């Protein structure tokens, strides 16, 4: 299993549109224009974090996560999972999350999808648990 960060563009698709169209348990299809690494693709069962970058967005952060259902080379089909409906109303964004996201994207913050190293994914998963449930490790 792999972990992926999907960076949404507020100028292309607003958070308001996201909140209206993406729901837990329902399949959604999105294009993937630039993927890092180019040699690896999302696979069914992989986890994808859904993220709005702070550039161009007044309410940036992680808006949820999803399970990859299919990837055909250009478009990913995924199903959001709990607590995504909560997070789209209350995105996770703070300095710790920003630092993790910056590590994932590396020097090139422009793109659509990046693979997340397992250790960074575990940090983000813990941040989500703290944000939503108040859980600490």
Buried (B, 14 or more C-beta within 10 A) or exposed (E): EBBBBBBBBBEEBBBEEBEEEBBBEEEBEBEBEEBBEEEEBBEEEBBBBBBBBBEEBEEBBBBBBBBBBEBEEEEBBBBBBEBBBBBBEEBBBEEBBBEBBEEBBEEEBEBBBBBBEEEBBEBBBBBBBBBBEEEEE
